[in-house]
Amino acid sequence: MLIAILAFEWLVLSLNWLKVKIPKEVLEEERKRKERRKYSWTIKIEELEDSLLERLGRLLLDMGFTQYGSKFYSNDSIVIFENESEELKIIVFSSSPLKIANLAGKIEMEALKCSIKS
């Protein structure tokens, strides 16, 4: 019995000494891979108001986005407006689902405000 206990203790101690250390390069690659995983959200607004695009653009600029044509960029997000005849398609890409939820809420509120005023 004593031999079994000592053997078990030796096994536990030896396993603690043999802990595998993951190289920093591997950890860094895994972190970058996870960051590249993007989340997206799309909305289509069928009854397009003239002032809606303008208001959404101002909203995004106020939030710190930079505009290049119909695309708005920030550190970790991209918002794309695709104007299809009477429809506006808004696509949001981000590495953070929380950021997408926040942007989606603000965009929907702005669209709602615009439709109420008309």
Secondary structure, DSSP 8 states (H G I E B T S, - for coil): -HHHHHHHHHHHHHHHHT-----HHHHHHHHHHHHH--EEEEEEESS--HHHHHHHHHHHHHTT-EEETTEEE-SSEEEEEEEETTEEEEEEEES-HHHHHHHHHHHHHHHHHHHHH-
